[in-house]
Amino acid sequence: MKGIVITDQDLRQDGENKHAAGVKVHLPVWWVAILGVLAFLPPLLVLAVVISLVLQKNKPMEFRYRGARACIIALIASWLLWMTAGGMLLRKGTDFKMPSVGLSDSIRFDKKISSYAGDMTAKDIARSRMPLVVVVHAVDGLHGGADGIGHEPAGAGVIVAALEQGCLILTSRHVVESVCRRAELNALVGISLEDGQKAAASVVGVHQNLDMALLWVKREDADTECMQDIRSYDSIDVGEVVYALGHPGGLQFTISSGLISQKRGVDVLQFSAPVSPGNSGGPIYDASGRLMALVQAVYDKAKNPNAENLNFGERVDDLHDQYKWVLTEKGRHALTGWARIKQDNQAGVINEDEKER
C-alpha cells in the first residue's frame, strides 16, 4: 500500500482554501499606517509598495488580495493629494510669490499732489505728475536693463491717493495679468518710482466691468494725506489737449501730448497722444493736471498698417463708486479714505469762499 505524501504545495493550497472559506485575514496596522504616511512622499511610497508585494508573494491568497488593495488605495490617494496640491499652487501661484531680495514692502512718498486752477504747460505736467507714475512689473524684477530700454516693456500705473498708511495705485487689469498671470485679489506685483524706489504692492481691487485694478503699497513716515483730482467723464470734450505718461517700449517715464479725438460709448476716450506697449495702465491728464483716463489699448496695425495715433483710454471717475469694484478689506478702507479726503477738500474750498465773502 502506498503511503500518502503531503507536500508543501498541498499545505499552502489547504491554507488558501481555509481563508477562501471565510477565515478573516487582517493586515498589520503599522503597515497600513506607513502606507498612509508615505502617500505624502510618492517615491518612497512606490518603493514600499514594490517591497510589500514581493514579501507577500508566499502569503495566503486573501492576505495578498487585501495587501494589493491597500497598496492601490495608497497610490490613488497619493496621486489625488498631489494633483490637488499642484492645482492649488498653479491657481494661486501669485499669492505664494514673495518679494525678491532687495524689494521693499513700503515706499517713502512725500510729494504734494497740488491742484491748478488754470492750464499747465507740458513742462509743468512732467514736473508735477511724473513722480506719481510707477512702473508695474513682476516681483522678481524689471524687464530690460539699467538704461530703461526693455525687450518686454513693463506696464504703468499712477498713485491716485497718498493716505497715512499707504498709497493707492491705479493701473490696468491686463497689466497685472501680464506680470502675475491673473489679476486676483492679494496677488503681489512689483512697482518702481521715478526716484528709484522699488517695492511690492498687493492687488486690493479689480473693477467689475472695466480694465482697471487697484494696488496698495505701504507708506513710510507719513503724516500728510492727499489725492489726485479726477475728471468726470461727462465733462470731457472732444478737442481737449491731453498728456499721456508711461513707459513706451520700456523707455521709462516718458510724456507725450495730443488731443481727445472722440468719446467712444460711455467708458472709452479716443486720443491722439502717441503711446506704445508699456504705456498701458499709465495716466492721461488734461491741461489742468486732472486725471482723465488710463491708457488701455492702441489700434491694431495688423488690420491697417497705415493707422497712426489711434489710441484708447478708459474713464477713471468710477473711483468715486465703491460698488463698481471687487475689493479686499484694505481696498475698501483705501477708497473710504479717498472719499474722506475728497470731502475735506470740498469743505476747505467752501470755507475759503466764505472767507472771501
Secondary structure as UniProt FT lines:
FT   HELIX           8..20
FT   TURN            21..22
FT   HELIX           29..38
FT   TURN            39..40
FT   HELIX           42..55
FT   TURN            56..58
FT   HELIX           61..91
FT   HELIX           93..96
FT   TURN            101..102
FT   STRAND          106..107
FT   HELIX           122..129
FT   HELIX           130..132
FT   STRAND          133..138
FT   TURN            139..140
FT   TURN            146..147
FT   STRAND          155..162
FT   STRAND          166..171
FT   HELIX           173..180
FT   TURN            185..186
FT   STRAND          188..193
FT   TURN            194..195
FT   STRAND          198..207
FT   STRAND          213..219
FT   STRAND          226..227
FT   HELIX           233..235
FT   TURN            238..239
FT   STRAND          241..246
FT   HELIX           248..250
FT   STRAND          254..264
FT   TURN            265..267
FT   STRAND          268..271
FT   TURN            277..278
FT   TURN            280..281
FT   STRAND          283..286
FT   TURN            287..288
FT   STRAND          291..298
FT   TURN            301..303
FT   TURN            305..306
FT   STRAND          311..315
FT   HELIX           317..320
FT   HELIX           322..324
FT   STRAND          325..327
FT   HELIX           329..356
//
